[in-house]
Amino acid sequence: MASRPSRLLLNPRAAIVALLAITALLQTGCSSVFFYPDKTTYITPDRLNLDYQDIYLDTADGETLHGWWLPALTDEPAKGTVYYLHGNAQNVSAHILNAAWLPEQGYNVFTLDYRGYGQSTGAPDIEGALHDVETGLRWLIEQEDTHNRPLYLLGQSLGGALGVALASEWVQRNEQPELNGLILDGTFSGFRYIAREKLGLFWLTWPFQYPLSWTIPDDYEGTDRIAGVSPVPVMIIHSVRDGIIPFEHGVRLYEAAEQPKEFLRTDTPHAATFVIPAYREAVLDFMERNF
């Protein structure tokens, strides 16, 4: 293992690629490091025996977003609705398993692709993605199936960072209906913080970690925003084995949050929380206690 970095550093082609990447970052800013979209459809909900509806939403700045509405799979009225925000790679079809277990438990699910992902148009950036998740929430609260039922926001990784900003603004503006809970799974504690952390891992980008991070808007750092979510209950989930977003990020978010809050320490790879039935049960318990 020790020889791998030295081979990389001595590889002229790798150095050229890295320098080109640095040049692109210096020209365009650092927000692009958060978004790795593609257009491939990996799986659709019907392959998971789920009912679903394709949803297309127009944004105020001219983009079209694609999402999925997954109704609860019960004869009784839905217990509530979960607005699921996925992570930074691929698109919603690669992440849907993280929310596909909820309809069988009696919850509607709505999820969408940020601009540039999947069938959604445009090119992703932080401001655009924040606009997209609010567009999705405003569509969701107008649906008859969500009226007079609990509403929860579940964000994983990047989706959690977007969810903190969205939830805090929703609460601070006293928007209705109120959120019943915010659930964050494997979420980084700040856009600037994680950018510096990742840029600092490689010798070629190490000198640029602070200058590049300053190109990221500082209005949406999770540790600055999460206190504003109160009094909405917050559940923070983070794994001690998360190799993408280190465990300390979850701890920082929890420490910055106001009550009511709770922390679920897990032991799975990044974004694999809901493979474990006990972790699903913990989230169900959180939602059923906050309705």
MORAJO-V944248 format. One line per field, one symbol per residue. phi: phi as a letter, one per 40 degrees, with the letter a starting at -180 (. if undefined). Layout:
phi->???
//
This chain:
phi->.cccccccccccccccdcccccdccccbgcccccbbcabcccabdccbgbcabcbbbcccbgcbbbabbbcdcbccddcibbcbbcccbgacccbcccbcccdccgbcbbaaccdgbfcccgbcacccccccccdccccccccdcbcgbcbbbbbbfddccccccccccdcccfcbccccabbbbgcccacccccccccccbcccdcbccdcccccdccbcdcccccccdcccbbbbaccbccbbddcccccccccccccaabbcbabcdgbdcccdccccccdcdcccbb
//
